[in-house]
Amino acid sequence: MFTDEDLRRMHMLSAVMIFTAQGIPFIQMGQEMCRTKFGVENSYESPDEINKIRWEQKISEWKTVKYYHGLIQLRKAHPEIFALGNCALVRSTVAFYEDLGLSVPERCIAFCIKGNPSQLLAKLMQENSGIDIADLREESEKWRAIVVLLNPTPDHVVFPLPEHNADCVWMRIVDENFSGVKKIQGPLVGSVTVSGRAAAILRKASDAEHGESQVQLRLACVTDAYAVPCDDELTAYAVSLNMERSATELRTHLDLVARRQRFERSIPMPILN
């Protein structure tokens, strides 16, 4: 037996399916506020009590209304991804995980859509004439590819992310609670968890975001900046061991290193029997 929350989550999941599918999306009046006809499948002869729009549900179901709003915003902002012009373009742009050699959790669906940054840049330049073209180009590069992950099961599942062997960075823009064009989680590398009866949409990070994200990810993994030598420039930058440090910081660092070395030399080696 499904609870009201189960039905609401399935409703929002189905909305993601509609608004990420190619072609023209179609929804019924009141669908965004969980309109019901109380099980009447064909209500053309039913009274107003069955067919009327209960506008008060826009308040009680505001979370779902906002979720639809975010999905519509996402689709309208990126026709180069969600409104491809013909079948040949769809076939060359949309790829299911199975075709990419990626595993899919049981009963789930996952697919990737290539973006078109040059087409998006032209659109952004037309709509934002007063904004620096470098900023518009960076925004267009954030939409080089997206992945859509659909989990109809009641359990949390883990999806692999494309190009995980190359440490490709992804940003989540849709989850079970929020939708739209803004990042809500990231950076993500390798895999992502999707809640039960929910969807996730992620976009591939731009080159600039990728560099910044690598710094964040490496910094999160470093527990002691002075514990081990660091020959990697990116990690050195992340933990502030690069040459841009001030003279005082550098002297402090060298002093700490010298103290650690003296301490390690003072520890007697264990005698093995």
Backbone as CSV, one residue per row, in Angstrom:
resi,resn,N_x,N_y,N_z,CA_x,CA_y,CA_z,C_x,C_y,C_z
1,MET,0.851,-1.197,0.000,0.000,0.000,0.000,0.889,1.250,0.000
2,PHE,0.653,2.142,-0.954,1.456,3.351,-1.067,0.914,4.443,-0.139
3,THR,1.838,5.159,0.488,1.460,6.310,1.297,1.322,7.543,0.389
4,ASP,0.782,8.629,0.953,0.685,9.871,0.183,2.067,10.356,-0.235
5,GLU,3.067,10.178,0.627,4.423,10.599,0.283,4.986,9.743,-0.841
6,ASP,4.681,8.440,-0.835,5.108,7.570,-1.941,4.527,8.069,-3.254
7,LEU,3.230,8.364,-3.251,2.560,8.826,-4.465,3.128,10.160,-4.934
8,ARG,3.439,11.035,-3.990,3.992,12.335,-4.344,5.378,12.169,-4.972
9,ARG,6.189,11.308,-4.426,7.535,11.076,-4.973,7.453,10.460,-6.368
10,MET,6.539,9.511,-6.557,6.366,8.913,-7.882,5.859,9.947,-8.881
11,HIS,5.005,10.845,-8.417,4.493,11.921,-9.257,5.629,12.824,-9.734
12,MET,6.519,13.199,-8.837,7.644,14.063,-9.189,8.637,13.328,-10.086
13,LEU,8.812,12.019,-9.849,9.682,11.217,-10.707,9.140,11.184,-12.128
14,SER,7.835,10.995,-12.271,7.245,10.955,-13.607,7.374,12.303,-14.311
15,ALA,7.357,13.398,-13.543,7.534,14.721,-14.138,8.924,14.857,-14.750
16,VAL,9.939,14.315,-14.062,11.300,14.349,-14.621,11.346,13.578,-15.935
17,MET,10.668,12.438,-15.999,10.621,11.658,-17.239,10.026,12.476,-18.381
18,ILE,8.948,13.195,-18.098,8.273,13.979,-19.135,9.162,15.111,-19.631
19,PHE,9.756,15.859,-18.714,10.472,17.074,-19.102,11.899,16.824,-19.583
20,THR,12.402,15.609,-19.453,13.718,15.292,-20.021,13.602,14.461,-21.290
21,ALA,12.367,14.116,-21.676,12.158,13.358,-22.912,12.194,14.307,-24.109
22,GLN,12.639,13.792,-25.248,12.627,14.584,-26.466,11.188,14.734,-26.970
23,GLY,10.946,15.782,-27.753,9.597,16.040,-28.235,8.924,17.117,-27.404
24,ILE,7.620,17.248,-27.566,6.862,18.290,-26.873,6.242,17.711,-25.611
25,PRO,6.603,18.223,-24.449,6.023,17.690,-23.201,4.553,18.099,-23.073
26,PHE,3.771,17.232,-22.471,2.343,17.482,-22.286,1.950,17.109,-20.864
27,ILE,1.309,18.043,-20.167,0.809,17.750,-18.827,-0.644,18.203,-18.742
28,GLN,-1.402,17.578,-17.860,-2.791,17.939,-17.650,-2.902,19.171,-16.748
29,MET,-3.980,19.920,-16.915,-4.232,21.066,-16.052,-4.329,20.604,-14.594
30,GLY,-3.558,21.257,-13.742,-3.580,20.918,-12.322,-2.637,19.798,-11.938
31,GLN,-1.959,19.216,-12.915,-1.056,18.111,-12.609,0.064,18.554,-11.685
32,GLU,0.518,19.807,-11.847,1.630,20.301,-11.030,1.261,20.435,-9.561
33,MET,-0.038,20.432,-9.250,-0.464,20.495,-7.847,-1.163,19.210,-7.424
34,CYS,-0.765,18.107,-8.077,-1.255,16.770,-7.715,-2.776,16.658,-7.817
35,ARG,-3.333,17.193,-8.888,-4.776,17.084,-9.102,-5.197,15.626,-9.219
36,THR,-6.334,15.293,-8.655,-6.865,13.938,-8.750,-8.320,13.976,-9.195
37,LYS,-8.738,12.925,-9.891,-10.146,12.740,-10.246,-10.722,11.540,-9.511
38,PHE,-10.050,11.197,-8.432,-10.549,10.201,-7.484,-10.836,8.852,-8.144
39,GLY,-9.956,8.459,-9.065,-10.067,7.143,-9.677,-10.977,7.064,-10.883
40,VAL,-11.608,8.158,-11.260,-12.472,8.155,-12.451,-11.588,8.306,-13.687
41,GLU,-11.482,7.257,-14.493,-10.547,7.274,-15.621,-11.032,8.146,-16.771
42,ASN,-12.327,8.169,-17.028,-12.882,8.982,-18.109,-14.002,9.835,-17.529
43,SER,-13.664,11.098,-17.247,-14.562,11.923,-16.427,-15.404,12.897,-17.242
44,TYR,-15.584,12.649,-18.545,-16.282,13.640,-19.359,-17.756,13.767,-18.972
45,GLU,-18.317,12.738,-18.359,-19.705,12.806,-17.899,-19.808,13.041,-16.390
46,SER,-18.689,13.208,-15.741,-18.691,13.358,-14.278,-19.017,14.797,-13.885
47,PRO,-19.534,14.999,-12.679,-19.897,16.350,-12.219,-18.670,17.175,-11.852
48,ASP,-18.905,18.432,-11.513,-17.814,19.342,-11.153,-17.033,18.857,-9.935
49,GLU,-17.687,18.147,-9.059,-17.004,17.651,-7.872,-15.810,16.776,-8.234
50,ILE,-15.894,16.132,-9.387,-14.788,15.302,-9.878,-13.832,16.122,-10.743
51,ASN,-14.356,16.968,-11.601,-13.546,17.633,-12.626,-12.972,18.987,-12.224
52,LYS,-13.468,19.604,-11.198,-13.044,20.965,-10.888,-11.585,21.026,-10.425
53,ILE,-10.983,22.189,-10.648,-9.626,22.447,-10.161,-9.715,22.945,-8.720
54,ARG,-9.061,22.278,-7.832,-9.030,22.684,-6.430,-7.778,23.541,-6.197
55,TRP,-7.951,24.845,-6.369,-6.815,25.752,-6.362,-6.118,25.822,-5.012
56,GLU,-6.810,25.460,-3.954,-6.169,25.475,-2.645,-5.015,24.471,-2.567
57,GLN,-5.030,23.482,-3.475,-3.938,22.502,-3.487,-2.619,23.121,-3.940
58,LYS,-2.684,24.263,-4.591,-1.437,24.931,-4.974,-0.642,25.333,-3.739
59,ILE,-1.348,25.556,-2.628,-0.678,25.881,-1.373,-0.215,24.612,-0.665
60,SER,-1.108,23.647,-0.546,-0.759,22.419,0.177,0.275,21.589,-0.568
61,GLU,0.327,21.728,-1.904,1.285,20.971,-2.716,2.340,21.891,-3.320
62,TRP,2.708,22.932,-2.575,3.631,23.934,-3.111,4.985,23.340,-3.491
63,LYS,5.442,22.353,-2.746,6.722,21.715,-3.070,6.692,21.109,-4.470
64,THR,5.602,20.440,-4.804,5.479,19.831,-6.130,5.344,20.898,-7.205
65,VAL,4.589,21.959,-6.912,4.444,23.062,-7.869,5.816,23.649,-8.195
66,LYS,6.625,23.903,-7.171,7.963,24.454,-7.388,8.853,23.480,-8.148
67,TYR,8.673,22.187,-7.922,9.454,21.180,-8.628,9.148,21.226,-10.119
68,TYR,7.873,21.325,-10.459,7.482,21.471,-11.872,8.051,22.755,-12.455
69,HIS,7.989,23.824,-11.681,8.512,25.109,-12.144,9.997,24.989,-12.494
70,GLY,10.759,24.310,-11.627,12.186,24.147,-11.892,12.464,23.308,-13.120
71,LEU,11.674,22.259,-13.339,11.859,21.414,-14.517,11.530,22.174,-15.803
72,ILE,10.473,22.985,-15.760,10.125,23.799,-16.924,11.221,24.818,-17.196
73,GLN,11.741,25.428,-16.142,12.840,26.387,-16.289,14.057,25.718,-16.933
74,LEU,14.396,24.522,-16.485,15.537,23.792,-17.024,15.337,23.489,-18.507
75,ARG,14.168,23.012,-18.858,13.915,22.650,-20.257,13.920,23.883,-21.168
76,LYS,13.304,24.978,-20.705,13.262,26.190,-21.525,14.652,26.801,-21.694
77,ALA,15.495,26.658,-20.685,16.840,27.239,-20.754,17.754,26.457,-21.689
78,HIS,17.414,25.180,-21.953,18.339,24.339,-22.728,17.629,23.519,-23.802
79,PRO,17.097,24.224,-24.800,16.496,23.492,-25.929,17.530,22.692,-26.717
80,GLU,18.802,23.103,-26.636,19.851,22.368,-27.359,20.091,20.990,-26.751
81,ILE,19.515,20.737,-25.591,19.639,19.440,-24.928,18.322,18.678,-24.954
82,PHE,17.233,19.374,-24.622,15.954,18.686,-24.423,14.976,18.817,-25.581
83,ALA,15.299,19.595,-26.591,14.382,19.776,-27.722,15.141,19.632,-29.037
84,LEU,15.729,18.476,-29.237,16.490,18.212,-30.453,15.536,18.116,-31.644
85,GLY,16.027,18.544,-32.797,15.127,18.785,-33.920,14.644,17.592,-34.711
86,ASN,15.413,16.499,-34.731,15.016,15.377,-35.570,15.550,14.066,-34.993
87,CYS,15.084,12.974,-35.560,15.429,11.654,-35.031,16.926,11.374,-35.122
88,ALA,17.536,11.772,-36.249,18.968,11.511,-36.427,19.783,12.226,-35.352
89,LEU,19.389,13.448,-35.028,20.096,14.199,-33.998,19.900,13.566,-32.630
90,VAL,18.710,13.082,-32.366,18.451,12.402,-31.096,19.331,11.168,-30.971
91,ARG,19.396,10.366,-32.048,20.186,9.135,-32.007,21.674,9.408,-31.808
92,SER,22.163,10.535,-32.324,23.597,10.840,-32.200,23.929,11.580,-30.914
93,THR,22.911,12.037,-30.195,23.132,12.878,-29.023,22.761,12.188,-27.712
94,VAL,21.724,11.364,-27.748,21.234,10.690,-26.542,21.764,9.260,-26.511
95,ALA,22.326,8.853,-25.396,22.865,7.494,-25.258,22.476,6.929,-23.893
96,PHE,21.885,5.747,-23.915,21.565,5.072,-22.663,22.835,4.460,-22.069
97,TYR,22.823,4.283,-20.771,23.996,3.767,-20.074,24.474,2.439,-20.667
98,GLU,23.540,1.591,-21.037,23.925,0.286,-21.593,24.777,0.456,-22.844
99,ASP,24.465,1.472,-23.662,25.235,1.721,-24.881,26.609,2.298,-24.572
100,LEU,26.764,2.878,-23.392,28.047,3.451,-22.984,28.892,2.462,-22.197
101,GLY,28.364,1.242,-22.009,29.091,0.243,-21.238,29.036,0.475,-19.744
102,LEU,28.053,1.247,-19.274,27.917,1.530,-17.846,26.809,0.683,-17.250
103,SER,27.000,0.242,-16.027,26.006,-0.593,-15.360,24.846,0.269,-14.858
104,VAL,23.672,-0.331,-14.831,22.466,0.350,-14.370,21.838,-0.493,-13.265
105,PRO,21.524,0.087,-12.126,20.856,-0.687,-11.070,19.565,-1.313,-11.593
106,GLU,19.201,-2.440,-11.006,18.025,-3.180,-11.451,16.771,-2.302,-11.419
107,ARG,15.993,-2.374,-12.500,14.717,-1.669,-12.667,14.886,-0.157,-12.815
108,CYS,16.098,0.315,-12.977,16.346,1.749,-13.128,16.661,2.091,-14.583
109,ILE,16.652,3.381,-14.886,16.950,3.891,-16.223,17.975,5.004,-16.085
110,ALA,18.940,5.035,-17.006,19.938,6.102,-16.996,20.355,6.398,-18.426
111,PHE,20.459,7.680,-18.743,20.929,8.056,-20.079,21.683,9.376,-20.013
112,CYS,22.486,9.596,-21.042,23.338,10.785,-21.147,22.943,11.552,-22.412
113,ILE,22.938,12.880,-22.326,22.641,13.728,-23.485,23.812,14.690,-23.679
114,LYS,24.382,14.680,-24.877,25.446,15.621,-25.191,24.882,17.026,-25.325
115,GLY,25.607,18.000,-24.810,25.209,19.386,-24.967,25.756,19.974,-26.256
116,ASN,25.445,21.238,-26.482,25.941,21.957,-27.656,26.340,23.356,-27.197
117,PRO,27.537,23.485,-26.585,27.941,24.778,-26.013,27.929,25.935,-27.005
118,SER,28.312,25.695,-28.251,28.330,26.789,-29.230,26.928,27.291,-29.522
119,GLN,25.964,26.381,-29.621,24.573,26.787,-29.836,24.032,27.523,-28.618
120,LEU,24.373,27.029,-27.438,23.930,27.692,-26.208,24.554,29.071,-26.084
121,LEU,25.834,29.212,-26.446,26.506,30.507,-26.364,25.818,31.525,-27.263
122,ALA,25.448,31.116,-28.477,24.745,32.025,-29.387,23.419,32.474,-28.776
123,LYS,22.714,31.569,-28.131,21.448,31.897,-27.473,21.666,32.866,-26.316
124,LEU,22.686,32.610,-25.509,22.971,33.468,-24.366,23.401,34.866,-24.800
125,MET,24.173,34.959,-25.875,24.612,36.263,-26.378,23.426,37.071,-26.881
126,GLN,22.469,36.398,-27.479,21.277,37.084,-27.971,20.402,37.589,-26.825
127,GLU,20.348,36.822,-25.739,19.476,37.162,-24.620,20.143,38.062,-23.575
128,ASN,21.490,38.139,-23.612,22.224,38.875,-22.574,23.297,39.749,-23.217
129,SER,22.878,40.771,-23.930,23.819,41.597,-24.690,24.763,42.394,-23.797
130,GLY,24.380,42.657,-22.550,25.218,43.483,-21.696,26.201,42.724,-20.832
131,ILE,26.264,41.392,-20.967,27.135,40.578,-20.121,28.410,40.213,-20.878
132,ASP,29.522,40.187,-20.152,30.822,39.854,-20.744,30.743,38.493,-21.437
133,ILE,31.267,38.443,-22.657,31.200,37.196,-23.431,31.978,36.073,-22.760
134,ALA,33.012,36.403,-21.992,33.770,35.366,-21.281,32.896,34.669,-20.250
135,ASP,32.043,35.432,-19.572,31.128,34.835,-18.599,30.084,33.964,-19.290
136,LEU,29.603,34.421,-20.436,28.618,33.634,-21.186,29.244,32.353,-21.720
137,ARG,30.486,32.447,-22.158,31.170,31.247,-22.660,31.372,30.236,-21.541
138,GLU,31.734,30.716,-20.370,31.902,29.818,-19.223,30.574,29.144,-18.874
139,GLU,29.473,29.899,-18.908,28.160,29.326,-18.626,27.799,28.261,-19.659
140,SER,28.087,28.529,-20.918,27.762,27.553,-21.967,28.582,26.279,-21.814
141,GLU,29.826,26.401,-21.328,30.674,25.228,-21.153,30.213,24.345,-19.994
142,LYS,29.359,24.886,-19.124,28.838,24.089,-18.010,27.796,23.067,-18.463
143,TRP,27.387,23.161,-19.727,26.309,22.301,-20.219,26.794,21.466,-21.397
144,ARG,28.005,20.918,-21.264,28.577,20.070,-22.321,27.900,18.717,-22.391
145,ALA,27.363,18.271,-21.272,26.661,16.980,-21.227,25.866,16.923,-19.941
146,ILE,24.769,16.150,-19.945,24.020,15.897,-18.729,23.724,14.405,-18.638
147,VAL,23.458,13.952,-17.436,22.974,12.584,-17.239,21.652,12.653,-16.492
148,VAL,20.726,11.776,-16.879,19.425,11.664,-16.230,19.343,10.274,-15.611
149,LEU,19.104,10.212,-14.310,19.080,8.958,-13.561,17.698,8.793,-12.931
150,LEU,17.033,7.677,-13.231,15.663,7.440,-12.777,15.608,6.176,-11.929
151,ASN,15.146,6.330,-10.695,15.080,5.211,-9.757,13.643,5.004,-9.280
152,PRO,12.885,4.079,-9.888,11.502,3.848,-9.457,11.386,2.920,-8.254
153,THR,12.485,2.360,-7.789,12.443,1.422,-6.669,12.326,2.186,-5.350
154,PRO,11.889,1.533,-4.283,11.765,2.227,-2.992,13.091,2.432,-2.269
155,ASP,14.174,1.871,-2.789,15.463,1.895,-2.103,16.437,2.870,-2.759
156,HIS,17.375,3.366,-1.956,18.479,4.151,-2.492,19.338,3.258,-3.389
157,VAL,19.799,3.803,-4.511,20.682,3.057,-5.398,21.859,3.946,-5.801
158,VAL,22.935,3.299,-6.219,24.134,4.022,-6.636,24.322,3.837,-8.137
159,PHE,24.421,4.951,-8.852,24.682,4.945,-10.289,26.140,5.340,-10.533
160,PRO,26.834,4.652,-11.439,28.149,5.157,-11.848,27.961,6.403,-12.712
161,LEU,28.962,7.259,-12.736,28.921,8.447,-13.581,29.839,8.268,-14.782
162,PRO,29.456,8.783,-15.957,30.307,8.627,-17.149,31.710,9.183,-16.928
163,GLU,32.655,8.576,-17.617,34.066,8.984,-17.567,34.624,8.946,-16.152
164,HIS,34.129,7.998,-15.359,34.599,7.932,-13.966,36.061,7.534,-13.876
165,ASN,36.556,6.824,-14.885,37.972,6.437,-14.864,38.897,7.629,-15.083
166,ALA,38.343,8.715,-15.642,39.142,9.913,-15.896,38.891,10.991,-14.855
167,ASP,38.258,10.627,-13.730,37.954,11.579,-12.658,37.130,12.763,-13.168
168,CYS,36.199,12.478,-14.083,35.332,13.531,-14.605,34.431,14.053,-13.481
169,VAL,34.270,15.364,-13.417,33.514,16.007,-12.351,32.107,16.346,-12.842
170,TRP,31.110,16.089,-11.972,29.716,16.356,-12.297,29.080,17.187,-11.189
171,MET,28.057,17.966,-11.572,27.303,18.800,-10.639,25.827,18.403,-10.699
172,ARG,25.241,18.165,-9.527,23.822,17.786,-9.506,22.956,19.046,-9.543
173,ILE,21.930,19.028,-10.416,21.015,20.161,-10.536,19.576,19.771,-10.211
174,VAL,19.296,18.467,-10.150,17.963,17.982,-9.792,18.116,16.787,-8.867
175,ASP,17.337,16.788,-7.768,17.263,15.608,-6.911,15.806,15.379,-6.539
176,GLU,15.548,14.675,-5.448,14.171,14.357,-5.084,13.411,15.544,-4.505
177,ASN,14.110,16.626,-4.183,13.465,17.777,-3.558,13.525,19.055,-4.371
178,PHE,14.578,19.225,-5.158,14.807,20.485,-5.864,15.059,20.249,-7.342
179,SER,14.700,21.249,-8.147,14.965,21.178,-9.592,15.214,22.586,-10.108
180,GLY,15.883,22.684,-11.240,16.177,23.978,-11.837,17.492,23.938,-12.579
181,VAL,18.122,25.099,-12.730,19.373,25.189,-13.487,20.583,25.425,-12.584
182,LYS,20.353,25.626,-11.291,21.464,25.909,-10.382,21.998,24.626,-9.747
183,LYS,23.292,24.638,-9.464,23.926,23.499,-8.802,23.391,23.368,-7.386
184,ILE,23.001,22.136,-7.017,22.559,21.885,-5.648,23.515,20.951,-4.920
185,GLN,24.404,20.279,-5.659,25.407,19.421,-5.026,26.563,19.214,-5.988
186,GLY,27.751,19.162,-5.457,28.924,18.931,-6.277,30.139,19.568,-5.621
187,PRO,31.322,19.157,-6.034,31.593,18.241,-7.154,31.347,16.774,-6.796
188,LEU,30.962,15.995,-7.807,30.749,14.561,-7.668,31.609,13.841,-8.692
189,VAL,32.280,12.796,-8.252,33.171,12.032,-9.118,32.913,10.542,-8.911
190,GLY,32.829,9.796,-9.985,32.761,8.340,-9.893,31.366,7.780,-9.840
191,SER,30.571,8.211,-8.855,29.227,7.660,-8.696,28.368,8.642,-7.914
192,VAL,27.066,8.378,-7.917,26.131,9.221,-7.186,24.997,8.356,-6.662
193,THR,24.500,8.684,-5.474,23.384,7.963,-4.878,22.080,8.688,-5.190
194,VAL,21.087,7.916,-5.626,19.766,8.471,-5.926,18.757,7.838,-4.971
195,SER,17.967,8.662,-4.320,16.995,8.180,-3.351,15.913,7.341,-4.017
196,GLY,15.198,6.573,-3.188,14.133,5.741,-3.699,12.997,6.552,-4.283
197,ARG,12.426,6.039,-5.389,11.326,6.694,-6.109,11.664,8.156,-6.398
198,ALA,12.831,8.361,-6.989,13.301,9.721,-7.259,14.203,9.726,-8.480
199,ALA,14.531,10.928,-8.905,15.403,11.114,-10.062,16.547,12.039,-9.697
200,ALA,17.556,12.023,-10.532,18.664,12.968,-10.409,19.093,13.379,-11.803
201,ILE,19.425,14.650,-11.948,20.012,15.155,-13.188,21.305,15.848,-12.823
202,LEU,22.364,15.513,-13.536,23.663,16.115,-13.294,24.218,16.655,-14.592
203,ARG,24.972,17.739,-14.488,25.649,18.279,-15.662,27.159,18.112,-15.503
204,LYS,27.839,17.997,-16.619,29.295,17.870,-16.613,29.928,19.222,-16.337
205,ALA,30.882,19.253,-15.450,31.512,20.517,-15.063,32.321,21.095,-16.217
206,SER,32.400,22.424,-16.248,33.260,23.088,-17.220,34.717,22.874,-16.844
207,ASP,35.624,23.251,-17.749,37.052,23.092,-17.451,37.451,23.896,-16.214
208,ALA,36.899,25.108,-16.093,37.229,25.937,-14.928,36.701,25.302,-13.646
209,GLU,35.466,24.808,-13.685,34.899,24.132,-12.517,35.665,22.864,-12.196
210,HIS,36.122,22.173,-13.232,36.857,20.926,-13.020,38.129,21.188,-12.224
211,GLY,38.863,22.245,-12.608,40.085,22.567,-11.882,39.815,22.947,-10.440
212,GLU,38.809,23.783,-10.220,38.450,24.180,-8.861,37.982,22.982,-8.039
213,SER,37.224,22.099,-8.685,36.687,20.932,-7.978,37.788,19.966,-7.583
214,GLN,38.783,19.801,-8.461,39.900,18.924,-8.119,40.628,19.433,-6.886
215,VAL,40.754,20.754,-6.777,41.360,21.330,-5.578,40.528,20.999,-4.347
216,GLN,39.199,21.183,-4.446,38.320,20.890,-3.312,38.390,19.421,-2.919
217,LEU,38.352,18.540,-3.918,38.372,17.108,-3.625,39.678,16.683,-2.982
218,ARG,40.786,17.207,-3.464,42.081,16.832,-2.907,42.264,17.429,-1.521
219,LEU,41.783,18.641,-1.330,41.893,19.263,-0.023,41.102,18.482,1.018
220,ALA,39.937,17.956,0.595,39.106,17.185,1.517,39.778,15.882,1.924
221,CYS,40.711,15.408,1.105,41.381,14.132,1.386,42.667,14.309,2.184
222,VAL,43.167,15.540,2.293,44.438,15.779,2.967,44.179,16.071,4.439
223,THR,44.796,15.299,5.329,44.605,15.505,6.769,45.729,16.317,7.389
224,ASP,46.905,16.246,6.816,48.042,16.972,7.372,48.904,17.445,6.213
225,ALA,48.918,18.738,6.010,49.634,19.279,4.859,51.128,19.016,4.926
226,TYR,51.646,18.750,6.112,53.085,18.590,6.259,53.493,17.150,6.551
227,ALA,52.547,16.232,6.457,52.845,14.860,6.845,53.660,14.132,5.795
228,VAL,53.448,14.461,4.516,54.142,13.753,3.442,54.661,14.773,2.445
229,PRO,55.735,14.437,1.726,56.193,15.347,0.675,55.165,15.411,-0.443
230,CYS,55.083,16.555,-1.134,54.078,16.748,-2.177,54.756,17.246,-3.446
231,ASP,54.779,16.392,-4.480,55.365,16.773,-5.751,54.306,17.208,-6.765
232,ASP,53.019,16.966,-6.443,51.944,17.295,-7.379,51.541,18.756,-7.205
233,GLU,51.580,19.554,-8.288,51.326,20.986,-8.193,49.912,21.287,-7.726
234,LEU,48.922,20.521,-8.228,47.536,20.781,-7.867,47.285,20.526,-6.389
235,THR,47.825,19.405,-5.879,47.669,19.129,-4.459,48.429,20.153,-3.631
236,ALA,49.602,20.539,-4.096,50.380,21.550,-3.380,49.603,22.857,-3.276
237,TYR,48.942,23.221,-4.365,48.125,24.438,-4.326,46.968,24.276,-3.350
238,ALA,46.331,23.085,-3.380,45.159,22.845,-2.539,45.496,22.963,-1.066
239,VAL,46.676,22.523,-0.680,47.048,22.551,0.740,47.997,23.701,1.064
240,SER,48.045,24.680,0.153,48.826,25.904,0.382,50.308,25.638,0.541
241,LEU,50.842,24.724,-0.239,52.285,24.479,-0.216,52.961,25.035,-1.470
242,ASN,52.260,25.877,-2.224,52.852,26.384,-3.457,53.800,27.543,-3.149
243,MET,54.487,28.014,-4.164,55.520,29.025,-3.984,54.954,30.427,-3.815
244,GLU,53.628,30.579,-3.865,53.042,31.894,-3.715,52.874,32.282,-2.234
245,ARG,53.293,31.428,-1.342,53.166,31.733,0.080,54.122,32.859,0.458
246,SER,53.746,33.557,1.502,54.594,34.654,1.957,55.878,34.102,2.576
247,ALA,56.868,34.987,2.715,58.150,34.561,3.287,57.959,34.053,4.717
248,THR,57.090,34.732,5.492,56.847,34.303,6.878,56.219,32.913,6.908
249,GLU,55.207,32.690,6.025,54.558,31.379,5.969,55.558,30.309,5.567
250,LEU,56.441,30.638,4.622,57.415,29.666,4.166,58.396,29.315,5.277
251,ARG,58.860,30.303,6.043,59.771,30.029,7.153,59.083,29.170,8.208
252,THR,57.809,29.469,8.475,57.062,28.673,9.453,56.935,27.235,8.986
253,HIS,56.646,27.084,7.711,56.511,25.736,7.150,57.828,24.964,7.260
254,LEU,58.941,25.598,6.879,60.243,24.925,6.935,60.610,24.576,8.377
255,ASP,60.256,25.458,9.314,60.521,25.179,10.718,59.727,23.965,11.180
256,LEU,58.462,23.880,10.783,57.648,22.728,11.158,58.200,21.438,10.570
257,VAL,58.650,21.507,9.319,59.224,20.325,8.678,60.480,19.886,9.416
258,ALA,61.337,20.855,9.785,62.575,20.531,10.502,62.269,19.910,11.855
259,ARG,61.290,20.451,12.570,60.913,19.882,13.863,60.403,18.456,13.706
260,ARG,59.592,18.233,12.676,59.068,16.881,12.461,60.211,15.903,12.169
261,GLN,61.179,16.326,11.353,62.295,15.449,11.016,63.142,15.133,12.249
262,ARG,63.371,16.140,13.089,64.145,15.899,14.304,63.406,14.950,15.229
263,PHE,62.086,15.139,15.318,61.286,14.260,16.166,61.330,12.821,15.660
264,GLU,61.195,12.630,14.343,61.192,11.286,13.783,62.544,10.618,13.980
265,ARG,63.659,11.400,13.894,64.983,10.824,14.088,65.206,10.434,15.536
266,SER,64.495,11.090,16.463,64.693,10.811,17.894,63.950,9.569,18.357
267,ILE,63.030,9.050,17.524,62.266,7.864,17.917,63.123,6.617,17.669
268,PRO,63.380,5.804,18.694,64.222,4.603,18.490,63.487,3.593,17.612
269,MET,64.233,2.934,16.755,63.686,1.909,15.894,63.366,0.657,16.730
270,PRO,62.244,-0.011,16.477,61.920,-1.228,17.235,62.886,-2.358,16.887
271,ILE,63.185,-3.178,17.880,64.089,-4.313,17.671,63.230,-5.554,17.376
272,LEU,63.500,-6.155,16.203,62.741,-7.328,15.787,63.441,-8.589,16.256
273,ASN,62.719,-9.446,16.957,63.291,-10.703,17.409,63.226,-11.747,16.284
